[in-house]
Every structure is written in C-alpha cells, then in structure tokens.
Amino acid sequence: MSDTRSPTDLIVKFFAMIPMALYMVVAALLTIIAIFSVYDALQLIAGMILTRDFANGLTNVITALLLTITIIVLFETVTVYFRTKHVEVRALLVAGLTGTVRHVLIYNVGGGDPVQMFATVALLAVLIGGIVLVKPEEVR
C-alpha cells in the first residue's frame, strides 16, 4: 500500500508548520533578550554597589528584574506551546501583571492623571481576577 498524499494535504501540512517555525524564532529571540536582560540587571547591581546609591539603584534593579521575569514567562509560554500545541492563558496573564507592576514602578503613577491611575488600577484588577479565575492547565 503506497502512502500518497494529495497536493492539498501537503499544502495544509506546510502551512501548519509555519506557526511552529515562527515560535522557534520567537523562542530564540526571547533567549537572546533574556541573556541581555540578566546582564543589564547584573550591571545595575554592580553600579548600585559601586556608587552606593541604593535609593535609585534598587528601583532600577527591580524594574530590570521584572523585565527579565516577563521575558522568562513569555519564553515558558512558547515552550509550553511546543509541548502541548496551545498557548497557556494564565502565563500570559502573569506576564501582563508583571509588566503592569513594572510600568507602575517606572512611571510612578502616584502624581499622574486620575484617568490614567484609574485605568492602571482597573487593568491590575482584571489581570489579578483573570489569574485567580483561570485554572492552571495540566501539562500533558
């Protein structure tokens, strides 16, 4: 019995491979970005220690580390896709929450526009609610 496939099957298989190839490129780029992000955090820590400017240095280090955590969570989302062929929503919500907290630390919305503050609080509430309501998916 010969294994002949129709041209339509080959075209469908080809286009089904494209998202996987793109996810591999994204995973490689996220790896490079994560390495640079960790290097940046290490430089900030060293600079903070050498200048003894802990007040400003700690904030810079925390924002750099939150960026690194966001990158790692996105990378884990891509690797989960490789294993399960679907994207885990909860991990994306955690990445969004981490990014929002980082935004609050960087821009210090305390003295900002009340509408922007309300929007930030609403976004945080939605992200936290989503994390609480969306159950962790089982790894297959």
Sequence and secondary structure as in RCSB ss.txt:
>XXXX:A:sequence
MSDTRSPTDLIVKFFAMIPMALYMVVAALLTIIAIFSVYDALQLIAGMILTRDFANGLTNVITALLLTITIIVLF
ETVTVYFRTKHVEVRALLVAGLTGTVRHVLIYNVGGGDPVQMFATVALLAVLIGGIVLVKPEEVR
>XXXX:A:secstr
      HHHHHHHHHHHHHHHHHHHHHHHHHHHHHHHHHHHHHHHHHHHHHT HHHHHHHHHHHHHHHHHHHHHH
HHHHHHHHHSS  HHHHHHHHHHHHHHHHHHH GGGS HHHHHHHHHHHHHHHHHHHHS      
